[in-house]
Amino acid sequence: MAVEQKKLLLDIEEKPPVAKGLLLSFQHVFAMFGATILVPLILGMPVSVALLASGVGTLIYQIATKSKVPVYLGSSFAYITAMAVAIQQMGGDISAAQTGVILVGFLYVLIAGFVKLLGTKWIDRLLPPIVIGPMIMVIGLGLAGSAVTNAGFVSGGDLRHIVVAISTFLITAFVNTKGKGFFKIIPFLIGIIGGYLVALALGLVDFSPVIEANWFEMPGLILPFATPWFDNYEFYFGPETLAILPVALVTVSEHIGDHTVLGKITNRQFLKDPGLSRTLIGDGVATAVSAFIGGPANTTYGENTGVIGMTRIASVSVIRNAAFIAIALSFFGKFTALISTIPNAVLGGMSILLYGVIASNGLKVLIEEQVDFGKIRNLIIASSMLVLGLGGAVLEIGSVITFSGTALSAIAGIILNLILPQEEEYEPKEQAETVANKKTAAANE
């Protein structure tokens, strides 16, 4: 899909007046807010840390790219399934999940080195659309059961929870399809607020955490070492950790796509200047830092790219100030406590839509890239990835390495794509016979 190029009102290096700039920065905060807080809420992480990591990560990215790219980093949805499984397998301990995300950050930096030396063609060879599409679908559907449970669609479920979940879902869906202007880019935030109000009316909200919270509080950091102020966890390099790494193959592809789209909007080639290696380093280091302090993985946010496309304001200064605002919000204790009171039913209704949208994006990749499922090769790759990713498959190699879910699906898809031979192009029998008949008729004439 072509992205319409319009003259920017503010170019990348330009700065708006202070008052106007502050409003523009808040707009970016609103754009990323709903999605950024949803990830830690689903994973049971402190929202304050996710906001802090989002702001700090964006600043790290700006340093790595020499402030040449107006990108905002927020919580990544791609890692939800793998992190949730790792946390569950560790009995609620986040050590494996966080260590895995830290390693993902280092993997980004390693890939950046390969890009610097070898270019990007090897990435296209390793991750063609027939692998990326099913992989995204597995990511989106991997926690479908969790979304349904939170929404209350289970035997003996509370009808109030179901009403809240349906309300949240419908509000978000209608804003997404019928919303105008600024409202259209924050459907998840509006959906959460609407669902929260319904839950409040049905008596499902407990305000005691807000009353008990201080106005100013340090974010609930979870560092991998003990200090007088913070709790601690230990680095963990078991199979639960390794299973998170293959997801990076998907997010690297998303990273490239996001920067390509933003480049079309701003009439720049960010993959050349400052270069893909620098943008990957910025994204990777930001992700590692986020996990190091107990937050989710970071990723470039299409929501904020959409804001730039609509407003035609690409000022890096606006993005940088939005990062500072997010950091400031992470220290506002009563605000983050209020977010923690959002009922599971609201998250469930939101997740039904969110996970479905993610999975549908995988289908969209296959359609837009015109992947030919008339070829048995493509059918084999896609079907094996979907069954392994969603069927609970587990592959244990000795007592050290275990692959399951998204990781196993990704590995299977990559290997099959590399070893299965390409099929020769052929014409359907009917078409071939028609062409042959026309040639014969022409010869007789």
N, C-alpha and C positions, 0 to 999 in steps of 0.2 A: 504494500500500500504506500503510495507516494505521500510524502509529507510536504504540505504547502509551505513554501518559503516566503516570508514577509519581512519587511525591513524592521529590525529590532528598534524598540523605543529606547532601550538602554543596552549597550553592548557589554561584553564580558568585563572589560576593564573599567567601565564607567560606574560612577556612584550617584545614587539619587540623593535629594535633600534629606536631612536627618529624619524629620517627621514622616515623610512619605516612605522613606526607606524602612522605618520601623514597622509600618503597616504592611509593607510588602513582605518583610521577614516573617511577621506573624502569620501571613497567608500561607507561607511555606510550612510553618510549624503546624497549622491546621491541616494542611494537605497530607503531611506524613503522620500526624498524630494517631489517628484511628488505627492504622495498620501497625504502627510501631509499638503501641501499647498492647495490641491484641496478642502478639506472639508471646510476651512474657506472661500474660494472663493465662493463656492456654497451657504453657509449660510450668506454671507455678513459680515464676521468677519475680523478683522485685521490679515493679514498673519503674521505680526511680532509677534503678541501674540501667534499664533499657534506654531511658531518656538521656541519662548521662553519657552512655556509650554511643548513642546516636550523635549527640553534639560533638563529643571528643573525636569520634571516628570521622565525622565530616571535616573537622579541622585538620586531622592527620592527612586525610585525602587531599585537602587543598595544599598542604605543604608538599606532599609528594608530587603533585601535578603542577607546582609552581603557580597556583591560583589561576590556571588557564581554562578550567572546566567548571561550569556552574552545576555541579552535582551534589545532591544531598543523600547521605547514607542513613538508612533506617533498618529496623529489624527484618531479617530475611525469613520468609515463610518456607523456603525450600528445605530448611533443616529441621522443621518441626517434627516430622515423623521420626527421623533418625535419632534426634535428641530425646524425644519422648520415650522411644523404645530403650535407649541407653539408660535413661533415668529409671525407668520401670525395672529393667534387668538388674540395676544396682540397688534396688530397694529404696528408691527415692533419693539416693546420693547423686549429686550432679557431677562428680569427679570425672567420670568417663565422658559425659557429654561435653563438658567444658574443655577437657584436654583434647577431645576430637576436633572441636571448633578452633582451638589454638593451632593445631596441626594443619587445619584447612588454611588458616592464614599464612602459615609457612609454605604450604603447597602453592598458594597464589604467587608468592614471591619466587618460588622455584620455576613456575610456569612463565613468569615474567622474564626470568633469565633465559629460558629457552626461546621465548618470543624475540628477545633482543638478538640472540645468536642466529636463529633459524627462520624467523618470520612466523606467519600464522597458518600456512597451508597444512601443516601437520595436525592442527586443531580441527580443521575442516574434514580431514581424512579420518580422524579418530571419532569425531562427533557429528556425523551427517544427520539430516532431519529424521531419518528412520530410526535413529537411536535417541535423539533428543526428544522427539514427540512422545513416545511411550514412557520415557523416563519422567517427563513432567506429569504425565497422567498418573503414574504410580505415586509420585509425590503428593498430588492433590487428593487421591483417593485413599492413601495409606492410613489416614486417621478418620475415615468416614464413620466408623463405628463409634469413635469417641464423640464426634459431633452429634450423632443421633442420640447417644446416651445423655449427654449434657442437655439436649433439647427436651428430654423427657419422653421421647417416643419409644418407650420400653414397656414391657408388661408391668402393670401396677403403677405406672408413672402418675405423678401429680398433675391434674388437669391445669392448674395454675401455671406450672412450668411450661406446658405445651402452648398455652395461650401467649405467654411471654416470648417464647421462641418463634412462634408463627408471626407475632407482631413485629419482632426485630427483623425477621427475614423479609416480610412484606414492605416494611418501611425502607429498608436498604434497597430492595429491588426497585421500588417505585421511584426513589430518589435517583437511582442509577439510570433509569430509563426515561424519566420525565423531568428530572431536575434541570435547572437552567443556571448558566454562569458558574459562580463560585460553588454553589451547592452541589453541582454535578461532580465535582472533584473530591468531595468529602462524604461520599455516601455511607462509608463504614462508621464514621464518627456520628453522623446523624442517626444512623440505625441503632448504634449503641445508646445514644441519648434517649431516643424514642422507646426502645425496649426497656431501658432503665426506669423511665417514667411509668410504664405499664406495670413493671415489677413492683415499683413503689406503691402503686394504687392497690396491688393485690397482696401487699404485706410481705414481700419477699426480700426486703432490703434491711440490713442491720447497720445502723449508723454508729455503733459503739466504737469501731476503730477510728472514725473521724474525730469523735469527741476526745478520745484518749491521745490522739496524735498531737505532736507539737507543731507550731507554725513553721519552725525551722528545724530540719533534721538532716543528718548526713545520709546520703543514699545507702541502701543496705548492701554494701559491697561484700563480695565473698572472694577473698584473695587466697591464693595457694600457699600461704604461709601465715603464721600466727603473729598478730600485733596486739598491742593493748586496746585497740579500738575495733578490730574486725575479727569475725569468725574465720575459720580456715578450712580448706579441704586439701587433699593431696592429689598430685598429678597421677593419672592412671592410664596405663598404656595397654589395656587388655583388648579383647575382640570387640567389645562394645564401642571402644574408641575408634578402632580401625574401620568399623562399619559406616562411620560418618563420612570418611574421606571421599568415596566416589561421588557423593552429592556435589562436590566442588566442580565436577565436570559439567553439570547442568548450570551452575551459577556463573561459571566462566563464560559459557555461551550467552547467558542472559546479560552479563556484563558487556560483552561485545555488542550485543543488539541494542542495549540502552544507549551506549555511546554513539552508535551509528545513527539512531533516531535523533538524539540530541544534536548531533553534528548537522543533520539535515535541517533542523529547526533554526539553528544559529548560523548556517552556511559556513561551518568549519569542518575540518577533518581531525578530530581529536585522537583517532587511532594513529595519526602521524605526528601531530603536535598537540600535546606533549609526548604522545606515543602510547601504545597499548601497554608497553612494559611498565611505564610510570603509573598509569591508571590501575593496573593490576596490583602493583606494589601498594598504592594508597588504599585500595579496597582490602587487600590481604592483611596489611598491618593493622588497619582499623578493626577488622574482624578478630584478629588475635588479641588485641588490647581489650576489646569488648568481652571476650570469653575469659580473659585473665582476671577481670574484675567481677565476673559472675553474670554477665549479660549474654544475650543471644548473638548469633552471627549477624554481621552487617551486610548490606547490599545496596547498590544504587537504586534509587526510588523513581519508578516511572510516574508516580503521582506528582512529584515535584517537576519532572520533565514536562508533564502536562500543563502545570501552572506556567512554566516558561513559554510553552507554545501558545497558550491562551492570552497571556499578558504581554508577550513579546519583550519581556524584561529579563535579560540573561546576566545581569550583574552578579559577579562572584561575591561582591560586598554584601548583597542582600542575602545570599546563601550563608555566608560566614556569620552574619548577625543572627540568622535563624538558628544556627548551631549554638551560639551563646545563649539564646533564649531557652532552648531545650535544656542546656546545662543548668540554667537558673531554676527552671521548673522542677528539676530533679531534687532540689534541696527544699522544696515547698512541701513540708510534711503532711499537712492536712489535705493538700491537693492529691498527692499520691495515695493517701489513705482512702480518700473518696473513691478513687479508681478501683481500689481493692474490694470495695463493697459491691461491685457489679456481679449480679447472680450468674451462676453457671448456665441458666436457661438463656440469658442474653447471649452469652458466648456460643452456646450451642446453635441458636438460630443464625447467628452470624457465621459460624463455621460451616454450616450446611451450604450456605451460598459461597463462602470463600473457597472451601476445598473443591467445590464443584467448578468454580471459575478457573482455579488453577488447573484442574484436570482438563477442562475444555480448552484451555490455552495450548495444552499438548496436542489436542486434536486439531486446533487451529494451525499449528506448525505443520502438521502433515498435509492439511488442505492447501495452505498458502504455498508450500514448497512442491505441491503436486506430486506427492509420493504415490507411485503406481502400485496399488495392491493387487493388480493383475499379475504381478511378478511373485512367484512362490517365495523367492528369497525374502522379500519385504514382509510377507505374511508370517514367515517363520520367525524373523527377528522380533516383530511387534508382538506376536502372540506369546512367545516364550518370555519376553520381558514382562508382559502384563500378568501372566499366570504366576511367575516366580515372585514378582513384586507384591502381588495382592493375595497370594495363596498361602502365605505364612511359611514359605520355603526357607530352610536353614542349611547351610553348608559348613561343616566343621572340618578344619584341616588340622589334625592333631589336637592338642589340648590348648593351643595358643591362639589360633586364628579362627574366627567364626564370621561368616557373611550371611546376611539375611535381608529381607525386604528390599528397600531401594538400592542398597549397595550391591546385593547379589543380582538384581535386575539390571543395573547399569553395567556391571562386569560382563554378564552374559550377552547383553546387546553389543557391547564393544567387540568382544571376541567373535561373535557370530558375524558381525559386519566385516571383520577383517579376514575371516577364513572362508566364508561362503562365496562361491564364484559368482560373478556378475552374469546375469542371463542375457542371451542375445536378443536383440530386438526382432520381433516377428509380426507379421500381419495376421489377423484372425482369418480362419479358413474361408469364411464367406467373402471377406474383403478381397482375399487373394484370388478367389475364383472369379469375382466380378471384374477385377483388373485383367485377368487372363482372358476372359471372354471378350472384353472390349478390345484387347490387342488383336485377338483372332479376327473379330469383325472388321477391324481396321485393315488388317492384312488382306482379307477377302475382297474388300472394296478396291 
